[in-house]
Amino acid sequence: MLNLTAACNHRGEGSTATKRVSVACLVGLLALAWSLVGPLAVGTAQAEPAPTCEAHLTPSLGGSCGDHKLELKLTNRYRVEFWDAFAGSDDSFHGLRTRVSAKYSYRDGVTLFGELQDARIWGLDSDTSGAGSLYRKWGGSRHMKKAQTTEMRQFWAEIRPIEGLSLRAGRQDIKLGTQAIYKEAAWKYLKIARASQRLVGTVGWTNVERSNDAVSGAYDTEDYHFYGFAGKPTTGVFESENAYETQDDIVYGGVSVTAKRGTWFDNTEVRPFFLGYKDDRAERSGGQPDGKVEIYTLGFSAIGVYPVGPGNFDLLLWGAGQAGNFNDDDHLAYALIGEAGYQFTDVWSSPWFRAGVNFASGDSNAGGGDHNTFFNMLPTNHLYYGFADQLAFQNLVDLIAQVKLKPHPRVGLNVMFHKFWMANSDDAQYFGTGAFNRENFGYGGNKAGANDFGEELDLVLDVKVHDHVSVQAGYARLWGGEIIRNQINIGERTKRDLDFGYLQVVFSY
């Protein structure tokens, strides 16, 4: 499997060759599935027998009968983005992301999965601001107005030797915190959109996203879910031309234990986790100038949804402490998150009111021999600290207020307000979402010189037009505070406020 994954990472001379290699890999997946994996899985004594039906022992395309099952999926996401991000000029660009995947399973014992992705962006002018400037800078076509890539984004094999245990190897997504998902909508939202990917995610909002060359395992019981992984992240996110190459000098991994709701406390899930991260890159390859980064994180999360009166009260607690070495300095930092809300379940539109604070420590003496700025690792920050993506979870205090409405089963509205401060004015204002290529550390910073960064209002409207078609529209407005005013005075910005809007359509088959 590892050799096959490496072959799929081989790049030809130009985009045509790259596409041929990627398509060949996907075809190879299917060939392996039918000719090799089936006989191998027969020898797995623990595999469950196929369900009895008229087509017993025959192939199944997306059905439940037969030993062999093949699922095919096609997803297209088109989005146009409008930006006016501190640059004194407004602009727009649009992107299309197409994914074709094949998933082959033999009984309940073996699964092979491959996903081919084609990602394209147009309209990247030289004065593009916001995310567009990052796509243009790192997209490869720096003298053109577009960025594109066609690659195998995922390619993994999984075995399930005993009930509840799964072992996976190959190129795969790792989204820490999404394990043990519940069927209720409120629980899904809290786990996926408010607790997961705080430190380990794929940045799925971007047009390219990232993946990992890794091994992972999970063991699921009635009361607990155990999960562990170890691997190396790929390039991607804003990097197009050299996307999905293994970043060999970055190694990370971790374990988590989820005590499912009701196991320790009624209607409450508790999850401790441990993570290790090591970046040995040289400065010319995106590393730190004076030394490596080696950080260990111990943390926990607790989520609860409790019936109270005419609705449900919810609570989210999250905390993490870090120790290690950062750029030849001793590293010691921490972060805390507390959020609470109440949803009226029997009222029209099921209004859900929430509020909370996200805190990540800063450094009061930057360059003083100790490093106390919390390290954000490889997260998906878009979910949490303003949809305009101007801040990382480092030296940050983010006070949030939120209202979610569901006026129709197919329509949802999310309104969020953020008030941003720096945890320490002597530290920097940080931005970024983790290492995404071989030239960039993944985080940058501007001198703060104050605490007030500003306020942001986010509006997102979701409409499920059809079972296979969804539409999303969003707008974000950031009113810059004293930090932005200081940056204007020294020429780092030309205007104080930011506007960002988008319209997105997703087709899924």
C-alpha angles and dihedrals in degrees: 000000000000091000091049091050091051090051091052089054092058111113124215130213100284137343096297092058091045091054091049091052092048094048090046089054092053092048089047090055092058093044091052091047095056102035106034116016099053096060090042093054092052086071092059101102094196096056113118117242118254117266115266114255141132092273094051113166093008128116117271126206106208092328132114101238127086135038093267122060127182122187122188124193136184123191128180122187120187120183135172117199129199119201138184100167114170091293102105092241134078127220144160138216135179135217138195124202120189124186128186117186138179124197120190122189131183109205107301095312111075136027131182120192133185130177124189116198132196114188124182135174128190134187100043100157122189091254094048111143134196117019091346091068089056094049089050095046097047101023097091099236093083095157093047134064097243144065126199144166139177115197146140100266097182133018118160145146125217132191129192106199095172135017112287096010123106128175121192133187132179138043108343147150118260116197109168113213098030092096118115099020118191127218099236114099095229093051091047092052095048094048099042104032103028108029111022130082094019089135106004121040145121103244091237091177091074120083094244105030123188136257138190138240097221153126121240139174138193135190117194126194133167093268106022142040118202119196135175138169142175129185151098127284122237128228117260135093097103095359111095112162094049098031123148098023116139115256095220096185094058118075126173141158145157151176134233134187117203117201098201122230111288095021097097102004133012113269090354133115120201123193127181117190141182127203136184125196129183126180114185097170120138117241092255088056096050100279130126119281099236106033151325129302116238115166134168121201129197116187150144142208131203124193127183138175114191129186107237124165114313094350148003132297115211132196133190124188123178131170139167138180125200136202133171140076130317120185092332092312126111108256123215120157144138144199134203133192129188125176133165136177149166127223123197099216098183097047125092111274090011093248113216118196119193139170137175150135133253115202129185120176124248135202120258092194110035110198092014097122098270126075115212101164111116111245115229096203113193105332140151098243096171090083096060125022102051126310090247087072099222099137141053124210092262127107088353141140111189117183110194138191120185142185123190122190132187105191092164133018088249099039130072134175125198121190120183132177122196132192110195129202132165112246088222124018091206090065128068133269102248131208135177141077105240138285111329105161144011096266103049131062090214097242133066134181143208122206108264105199088175141038104237114087097164145251130290132198118200126192123184126177120193123194124181098208095176137353087265101032130064132174128203129185125185142177131190128189121189120193106202120228134201094304091058091046089054090050091052090053092055094044100253092116134028099201137027105225135058132211124192130174137167145178119207134185123190124195116192127182 
